[in-house]
Amino acid sequence: MLKTGILNPGILSLLARVRHTNTLVIADRGFPFWPTIETVDISLVDDTPKVLDVLRAIRPNFVIGRAWMAEEFKRENGQAVQEEFLKALEGVPVTFEPHTAFKQRVPNAIGLIRTGDTIQYANMILESA
C-alpha cells in the first residue's frame, strides 16, 4: 500500500504512461469532457481540489518541459492569481494562446485530470521533458 506521494490510482496510471514530449491536461471543473482521452475526475466540491494542488503534487516526479494556458486566463484573473500560477510553474516556459487553440491540443494528450477548481481558465497542458 502506498503511504506517501500521489495515492490516486488513476492519476498514477496516467503519469506512468507519459513519455518524452507527451502531454497531460489539468483542468478546472467547467472544462469540456473529451471522450477520446482518458479522464480522471477528482472534483469533490467547488475548489477541492484545485488545479495547483494537482500541479504541486505531480511536480516532484514529473519533469515538465513546457506548458500551455489560455490567454483568457490573464484577462479573467487578477495579478495575485496569475503570480501564484507562474510561481507554481517556475522554471517552465508557459505559452498563452487563445482558448480555442488551447482546446485543439487536448485530443493529443495522454489524459486529463479534472479538478473542482473555479478559477476561470485555470486549465493547463503540461508537456513532459
C-alpha positions, 0 to 999 in steps of 0.5 A: 500500500502506498503511504506517501506521494500521489495515492490516486490510482488513476492519476498514477496510471496516467503519469506512468504512461507519459513519455518524452514530449507527451502531454497531460491536461489539468483542468478546472471543473467547467472544462469540456469532457473529451471522450477520446482521452482518458479522464480522471475526475477528482472534483469533490466540491467547488475548489477541492481540489484545485488545479495547483494542488494537482500541479504541486503534487505531480511536480516532484516526479514529473519533469515538465518541459513546457506548458500551455494556458489560455490567454483568457486566463490573464484577462479573467484573473487578477495579478495575485492569481496569475503570480501564484500560477507562474510561481507554481510553474517556475522554471517552465516556459508557459505559452498563452494562446487563445482558448480555442487553440488551447482546446485543439491540443487536448485530443493529443494528450495522454489524459486529463485530470479534472479538478473542482477548481473555479478559477476561470481558465485555470486549465493547463497542458503540461508537456513532459521533458 
